[in-house]
Amino acid sequence: MFDDKDLAASRPAGMELDEWRLRVQLAACYRVFHARGWSEEIFNHITLSVPSHAGHYLINPFGLHYGEVTANNLVKIDLQGNPVGEAGYPVNRAGFVIHSAIHGARADAHCIMHTHNTAGVAVSCKEEGLKFNNFYSAFLNGNVAYHDFEGITVHPGEQGRLVQSLGSSNCLILRNHGLLVTGRNVPEAFYFNYVLQRACEVQVLADSMAGANVLIAAQALAVSSRDVGLTDPDNDLYAKLFWAAVRRAGLTLYDLVQAPA
């Protein structure tokens, strides 16, 4: 969405263009979450690895709400939670424990999103979890895992169990807690977050209504999860969805670089 010439002109001295591009994209994602009401005060996290620097990833500065996140104030840390370079803000320990475990274990998990969306938390509290009986959950058939609640996630001992629970899935329902999704990049993770949240919202509403829910046939579930990408003839669905969300939020490069007044 943003021209490389403009990105190059806006980046801080000494920063690689590739990292700056990722910072702008991640800041845009935080702002979209803010605009849509998907944030949880100063909590939760969206992280993005920096492929040019193995083991480094970007995370939100703890203490700021999502509408205050910029490409400049994102904090870069290593897998041990140590800041890399100058850091003007601390990092929430729970964000480090959850995200670093998955970044370190899954080479394809470049972007990780963890949310406490109300419908998502509600579904996470149900023994059955997500039901594959609505349009959105059908897209996630075979791609949702679960992790039991062990208390607030601040202890490194839980990291291995988190990774084992996630396995190769893109979506993880943290029981009694919330939702987590992974993607090869920000747009892909954004897609899975959007679809998982919508699936939970529809389930909460449908289950509140009288009468039994209509089941979806196994074949229809398989086709839905397999063929959703066919909706886009350019095979670029994730990027189209994400950048449309950025435009809908009215975000400019200036917004993502300059701290809000």
C-alpha angles and dihedrals in degrees: 000000000000120000116244090230091058092044091051091050092051100045122105118257112274097017119124114244091232092057092044090052090053092047092053091047093049092046088051090054092052090050092050090052089050092049092050097045093246094130128096107218105272094336137094125047148235112199133186128192122229102227094195088062110045114223095016124114140171124242137173119272108255112242098036124096118234093261089063097053115113136175088255101052099045109118121232114211138168128238090273091057095252117142116249110217122337116351120189094187139038124247126240107250094220089057091052095047096049101037101039090053093057096038089052095048104037117057090192095051098090093146125039126183125192120186142173096210106170096236091045093053090047093053090045088059094056118093092224092049118194115008116214094219105103136070095259100042089051089067089058098050109143092006103087125092133179136225123194119237114258099172128274107344104244102113120091090214089077095056097086092049091050091053092046091050093051094048110164095330125118094214129056124183108207101211115240087359121064147270135309129186135181134204142174087246141358096276093051093048089046090055093052092045092050094048095044092049092048090048090054093046092052092046093052091050096042092049090052091061126085119259136039122298119247111249123229117230117247091241092053090051091051092049093047096052092042101044107037090106090061089076088079116062089197092055089230102110099136095052093045092052094047099046091045087056090051091051091046089055088054093235122166130188088254090057091053095048103040122066113244116260 
